[in-house]
């Protein structure tokens, strides 16, 4: 997931994403919630070009229209965004649809409405997810992976030493923001996460 505010001064999102992709990251979620629609669309087009070069997937946060226009692979919907069923109706099968969940109930609903995958968190404490309350921990993650049939990605405070914990709890994969984008060496950090995920 992107966060241009986590980047070192003078580093563009495009350059940061390219470094992450060079490190082996296979999917990028454009998550710049404060950008106006025109700027978000322009950045989506730019990141589509970068991700294509590395045969990586691009997801746009919350905006089905932008994802479709940019030729992204998918959209990721938060609990305050358009409902999954409405996004599926608008996009058909043109987009993969991911949905945030903070409980098993929310995950089941998203799956029933047509979500292709779920992100669950915050598993651990993290600045980007403070507004969602206290970290949920590993037990709800374990339960969710047992109760839904779509892949579940863990999010929130997943540092390198925690990757094995969330994988052991059943997570299909992880999503990180500051762990990669705020690191001094994005490519090497991405490589390390990919090594830990194997």
N, C-alpha and C positions, 0 to 999 in steps of 0.2 A: 504494500500500500504506500502511496506517495504522501509526503508531507514536506512541502517546500520550506516550511518554517524550521524544520529540523536540519536543513542543509547548512553546510559551512558557507560563509559569505562568498559571493561570486560564483557559486556552483548552481547551474541551472537544473531544473527537473529532468530535462532531456538527457543531460550529461550524467546525472546521478542514476537514472533508470538504465542507461546504457552500461554503466559500470556494474550495476546489479545483474544485468543480463549476461554480461561477460563472466560474472561469477557463477552463473548457472541457474539463476532464477528463471522459472518457466512461465510465470504469470504475474501481471502487474495490475493493481487496482488503482485507477486515478481517483484519488480521494482528496480533493481540494474544495471543501464545502463553502468557502467564502468567496470563490471566484464567481463573477457574473457569467451569464450564459454564453456570451460571445467569446470571452477569454477561455472558458471551460471547453467550448467547442474547438477553438484554435489549438489548445493544448492537447485535446483528444486526437486531433488529426496528426499532430507532431509525434505523439507517443505511438500512434498506430504505425507510423513509418518506422520508428525505432524497433518496436516489438516485432514487426514483420521481418526485419533483417535477422532477428535471432529466433524466428519461428516460435515466438512466445505469445501467450494469450494476453489480451487487453480487456479489462473490465472497467466500466465507468460507474462511479458511485451515484446511485439514486436517480439517474436520468436516462430513461429508456430512449427518449428522442435523440439525445446526444450520442448514445451508444450506437444506435442504428445509423445515424448520419455519418459517424466516423468510421463505420465498418468494424466496430469493436466485436469481440467474441461474446461479450456478455455484459450484464449489468448486475450490480450488487445493491440490494435494497435494505435500508435500515428500517426500524420499526415505525418511523415517522414518514417514510416514503410511500409512494404508490403501492397498494397491496400486490402481492405476488400474482394473484389471479388476474388483476387488471394489466399487469406488465406482460403476462403470458398472452392475454387476449390481444394486446397491442403488438407484441413482437412475434407471436406465433413461435415457430421453432428457429427463428433467425438468431436468437440470443440464448446463451446459457443464463440462467437466473439463479443468483445466490441471494440468501436472505440471512440477516442477522437475527439471532435469537438469544434471549437471556434466560430462557427456561425451556424445559421439555415441552410444555404446552405450546409455546410459541413455535418451536421447531416442528412439532407435529402438524400444526396449522399450515405452516409454510410448505411443508412437504405435500400435504393434501391439495394445496392450491397450485402446485406445479413447480416448486423450487427444485433446482438440480443439485444444489448443495446448501449447507448451512454453515454459518460461522457462529461459534459460541464463545461468549466472553462477557466481561474480562475474566480470564481464568486466574490471573495474578494481577497485582496492582500495577497500573500504568497511567501516565498522565493523560493520554488521549481518551481514556475511558472512564475518568473519574465521575462524570455526570451520570453514569449508569449504576453508581453505587459501589458497594464493596465487592471485591473479587469473589467469584463463585467457587473457586477451587476445583479439584479434580473429580470429585464424586459426581456432580451433575454432568460433567463431560462424559464420564464412563456410562452413566445412565442413558444419556442422549444417544450415544453411539449404539447402544443396545436397542433403543426404541424407535429409531428412524432408519430407513433403508438407504437414504442418500448419504453421500460423504459429509462428514462433519470436520470442519477446520477449527482449530483452537486459536484464539486471539487474546491478546492482553498480557503484556509483561513477560513474553516468552523469550528469555535469554537462553544462550547456548546450553547452559547446564540443566535447563528445564525441558529441553526437546524430548529426551528419552521418557520423561515422566508423562508428557501429554500423549506421546505415541503409545506408551504402555496402557494409558487410559482409553485407547481406542481411536484417537484422532487420526483422520486420514492424512492430514497435513496441518501446517501452521500458517498464520498470517502475522507479519511483523511490520512495524513502521520505524520507530526510532532506533531499534536494535541495529538496523542496517543503515538507514539514511542519516543518522546522527553519528555514525562511526567515522573514525578518521580515514578509513580505507574501505570504501563500500564494496569493491570487488572482492577483496580478501575476506571480508565479513560474510558476504553472500556465499563464497566458496565454503566457508566453515559451516554455515547453516546447511548447505546442501550435503556436505559430508556427514553431518550429524543426522540428517533425515534418511540416509541410506541404510 
